[in-house]
Structures are given as C-alpha cells and as structure tokens.
Amino acid sequence: MNYNINKGIGRTVEFKGLKAQYLFIFAGGLLGTLILVMILYMAGVNSYVCLFLGTGGASLIVWQTFSLNRKYGEHGLMKIAANKRHPRYIICRKPVHRYLKFTPKQNAV
C-alpha cells in the first residue's frame, strides 16, 4: 500500500508570500475596511467616497502588510514586541560593596 505523506507538517502557514502573523493582519485589515465601507454606505455617504475609501484603504493594507513581511520576516514583529518589553537598563541602587560581600552558606540539617 502507498500512503501519501503530508510534507507541510510543522511549517508555518503561507499565502502568496505572507507568513505567520501577517496573514492575520492582512485579513483583519481587509475585513475592517469592508465593514467601514459598509457602515459609511448605509449611513448615506456618497458611493464614490465609499469606493475611494475602500480601494485606498485596501491597497494601503496590502502594501503595508507585504512591506512588513519583507522587512521583518516571519517572526520579526514578535521580536520587536518582545524587545519593547525589555528594560533599557537595570537600575542598581545598592552600594557596590554589598554585592561583593561574601556570606557563607549555612549547612542544611
């Protein structure tokens, strides 16, 4: 018997070159643009204005998402977010001799 092996197991999801979290940014941005255009159209805004905002917003999201994907790579945005949570420097308010002082450990019973 021959069994087909899925060679994509363990790989990240990719669509047209977009990988990982960029897919969610892409889909969420386009969905948000669609909802915004629908709300504006139902509110009575001119259809040409809705069309312009929809095309402009969608093209901006597509361009920005692909440029972020190209610039930062698959895990780049997560690395940037993690880097922002790290402190820039460590504040040390104890005197230096407190760190250099040797205290012997007590033997455990």
N, C-alpha and C positions, 0 to 999 in steps of 0.2 A: 504494500500500500504506500502511496505517496501522500505526504502531508505538506501543505503549503505553510511556510514559516513567515510570520509577520516580522519583517526586519525593522519595523519602525518602533518597536517596544523600547521604552526608556528615552526616546528622543523627545525634544520639545515640539509642540505644535507649530506648524509654519504654514502661512498662507501668502502667496505672492511675494515672498521675501520677508514678510513681517513675522517676528518670532515673539513668543512668550507674552509679556505684559503689554506689548504694543498692539496686539490683536484686540485686547480689551479696551484700550484707549481709542483705537480706531472704530470699533463697533459702538462703543458708548458715545463717542463724539458724533458719529453719523446719526445715531438714534436720537440724541439730544437735539441735533439740528433739525431733524424731521419733525419732532414734537414741537419745537419752537415755531417752525413754519406753519404747522397745522393750527397752532393756537393763534398766531397772527392772522392767518386767513379766516378763521372763524370769528375773530374779533372785528373783521371788516377792513383790514388793511388792504391797500391796493395789491392786486395779484402780481403785478410786475415787481413791486417792492419785495413781496414774499419770494418770488422766483429769484431775484437778485441776491437776497439774503441767504436763501437755501443753497444756491450754487456757490456763492462766495464762501459761506461757512463750511460747506462740504469740501471744497477744493483746499481751503486753508487747513482743515483737519487732515486730509490725505497728505498734503505736502509736509506738514509739521510732523506727522507720525512717521513717515518714511525717512525724514531727515534725522529724527531722534534715533530711529533704528539703525541708521547708517553710522551716526556719530558715536553712540554709546554701546551698541551691541546688545546681546541677548540679556545679560544681567546688569547692564550699566545703570539703569535707573534705580535698581535696588541698592547698588553700591553707593550711589550718590546720596540716597536717603539715609543709608547707614552711616555714611561719613558725616552728615549733618548732625546726627545724634551724638557723635563723639565730642568730648570737650576739647577745646583748642589747646588748653594747657592745664596742668594739675597744680592746684594751689596747695602749698605746703607751709603751714603756719607754725609747726613745731620747730624749736631750735635744732640745729644740726647735731649737737652733742646728744640729744635724746635718741636719735636714730643710731648713733654709733655706740651707745652704751650697751655693754654685754650683760645680759641677765641669764644666769644658769637655770636650766630646767629642773624642776623637782622630779625625783624618781617616782614613778607610779607604783602603788602598792598592789 
